[in-house]
Amino acid sequence: MTATPAANGAELELIDAWVNPNQGARHLPPPVGHLFADLAERRRRGTPFPQLVAEMDAARVRKAVLCVGYGGYDAMPWMTEAMAAYPGRFAGSIVVDPQEGMAAVRRVATAVRDNNVRLVRMMALQVQRPYNDAVYYPVYAKCAELGVPVGLNVGIPGPRVASRHQHPLSIDDVCAFFPELTVIMSHGGDPWGALCAKLMLHWENLYYMSSAYAPKRLPREILEYANWRGADKIMWASDYPVLEFERCRREITEMPFAAEEIRHKFAYGNADRMFFS
């Protein structure tokens, strides 16, 4: 089948698998302003929660996975209040630093039990160790026990830190050791898109999220994999406010998917099954 853009992009609905609490300067993570010229001011002024929901509605973003923890947990009330105010529309996720040891393990258990957290994220750009390092394994074990997916950033990171720790090959060991753990490679995986696709072919429990990567910039190998055997394995995320919803919706409608069912799974269906079922 020839890959084509969406026949009617106006009808496309989305689930955003990574939305940050853009509530102003106190919640800013380490800077990536050298990559996004207009982002620093947008992050500084913040986005009031009613505006966030209005932007989602305008772009037909029906659900979102909220994320707190990168830079501190003072935004946790924002996340829990959002989920309470809009039941079924939001799920929670947290970034944890595995270097905190058992404190990180207890944080995961509490977040899943009390805060509707459906995804635990860890970032090698922050930890500066590869994902098969022993420091991560207590968190992996707890997530496997709780049945909660783990999201791991892969690819060259935005912040100017050493990149080698985000090489996706280290995840090979994780999937082998924890076959019952769902692992999601986040943040594009570039320049190792072909390896990300090969690893997903190899491991049933390994998935991919486009977060912070504009849909039109998705690595070619990932798109080819989606159109071949990976339709159920990849999902969209914006890393809002890094990328705005309407821009992403427009670009997703223009992506050359082989079938509309694959586009739906990328934009909505896979995240719905993973985080809202």
Summary of the structure (lengths in Angstrom):
residues: 277
radius of gyration: 17.4
end to end distance: 30.7
largest distance: 50.9
contacts: 947
relative contact order: 0.16
helix: 45%
strand: 16%
